[in-house]
Amino acid sequence: MKTDLPTKIATFLREVKTETKRVNWPTREETIRYTLIVVGVSLVVAAYLGGLDIIIRFIIKNLRVIFY
C-alpha cells in the first residue's frame, strides 16, 4: 500500500519528537566543560601546526639560500 508524502512527513516528525524526548541531554555544566575542552584542544592543535609551519618555512628558506 502506497502512503502519500504528507503522511510520511507527519509520521517522521512525530517519531522525531518522540525520540528527542528520549535523548539524555547534557547538563549546562557538562556543555560548558566539553566546549572548553574542544576550544583548548583546538588552540593546542593550532599552535602545533603553526609551529610546524614556521619551522618548515625556515628550513625551506635556508635550503633555498644554500642551493641557489
HELIX and SHEET records of a PDB file:
HELIX    1   1 LEU A    5  ARG A   22  1                                  18    
HELIX    2   2 ARG A   28  PHE A   67  1                                  40    
END                                                                             
